Amino acid sequence: KVPANTDNISADKTLLTVYKTPTCGCCKKWIAHIEQHQFNATSVNQNSLTALKSSKGIAPAFRSCHTAISADGYVFEGHVPAKFIQQFLANPPRNAIGLSVPAMPLGSPGMEVDDRFMPYKVILLNSDGSHAIYASLSRYEEQF
């Protein structure tokens, strides 16, 4: 299902289509984060995202609550900070399918709870199923 309404898309912003469940509040907060950082987001609500994640090559260990897909097919799974999506899209690593922040860490974009922050890693996902650490974040400020 591809969104049809692109009337409000700004030419100077990158479009991400975000697949999420209809009731997920943290997904809405993550979408607000990326829209504040040079992205346009179109939401597609689905009751189950398992088939989509499988078709895009996202292994179960790297899955989270939502999947964003760029116009050129790269995936951004979970609460990936906009900063790292921008870096990735500016210079996509060879054989990469995208980035993931599995497990919804506290303090990541969209998962803010007071001033709590759980250090986490942004994972680079490759087309052959392998992965690597793209970024390690130990402080909240490193996300921006």
Summary of the structure (lengths in Angstrom):
residues: 144
radius of gyration: 14.1
end to end distance: 31.6
largest distance: 39.4
contacts: 423
relative contact order: 0.17
helix: 23%
strand: 31%
